[in-house]
């Protein structure tokens, strides 16, 4: 097992150029969605120039935690970038942006459509400077739609797309995910759209809406509604709507997650837990039967699991091929051997001590991801805009 990745002088010493080396991206975003998109590209080797107003990205002040000048929230989304302070509403700021656009491959933003148009951040406005520029707009409801100018945050999109109505216990209120699933997913889609246009070799506008992204992720759930006239509902203990058993179970001391996807695993499971009769018992034998007799099956398993500890059941099912796991906390997951082995926690040296961030999940043969400190506000303004007042 490797030790957690660390760096000297704000950057990993053994980093190698990523596959996006030579690609320059201008990021005009704030908080999460846009910065996450930009960071993914920067991790893969792109040169990302982050344009900020004089007061900086809102994300610089969100978290109560900091390592020296580096706010933990901002650091988790803005490593490997350069910061340039510009007033994009001023003539000088527009001139500086035009100069950057001439030698860049893409511009990404997650401002509102009205702000994007007002500041001239669309392909139609910027093509005069560089007709091969790829412009990516990540917004709540798209650049043009009935809801285009409505305020949109992760919480709102989860509510409007039905995500919350799918999440949580059926006896409780609808529930949002525990992290920003919409912002993160849209950031990934923005990066995908940006790279698709760069590969094509033509400039143009890419329009990615948070709402559209999350509707697309409803996939098989939406398929049932569209093709089977099914009404969606929440299931207890995070149960799968079709696969039984696939849910959390209470053990004597904690929780167990069980996910049995087909009947061969069910037969192995029944033998391992000491209930071979379930292999042929009506209502239990096949996936179709278990789905129809969900309550009967889940009641039987719940009673059984409650009699022993989580570790007992994990040991009993070890090496069986049955998908089963304990319920882990975030703290436990971050400290796990799996996270260490995959180098998913990275420590970047700073003058105030180590700054810990989550590593990039993409592994590419021959490439060692570069991890540098997030930029200080305006740290690179002089480099790129030395003659422009800010």
PEVENHU-V703842 format. One record per run of one state. SS is the DSSP state (H for helix, E for strand, C for the rest). FROM is the first residue (numbers start at 0). TO is the last residue. If there is no record, write none. Layout:
BEGIN
((SS,FROM,TO) (SS,FROM,TO))
END
This chain:
BEGIN
((C,0,3) (E,4,5) (C,6,6) (E,7,7) (C,8,9) (E,10,10) (C,11,22) (E,23,27) (C,28,31) (H,32,42) (C,43,45) (E,46,51) (C,52,56) (H,57,60) (C,61,64) (E,65,66) (C,67,68) (E,69,70) (H,71,77) (C,78,79) (E,80,84) (C,85,89) (H,90,101) (C,102,104) (E,105,108) (C,109,111) (H,112,117) (C,118,121) (H,122,125) (C,126,132) (E,133,138) (C,139,152) (H,153,159) (C,160,161) (H,162,165) (C,166,179) (H,180,199) (C,200,202) (E,203,208) (H,209,215) (C,216,217) (H,218,227) (C,228,234) (H,235,237) (C,238,244) (E,245,249) (C,250,253) (E,254,258) (C,259,261) (H,262,271) (C,272,274) (H,275,278) (C,279,285) (H,286,291) (C,292,292) (H,293,304) (C,305,308) (H,309,316) (C,317,321) (E,322,325) (C,326,328) (H,329,333) (C,334,335) (H,336,340) (C,341,343) (E,344,347) (C,348,353) (E,354,357) (C,358,370) (E,371,371) (C,372,379) (H,380,383) (C,384,389))
END
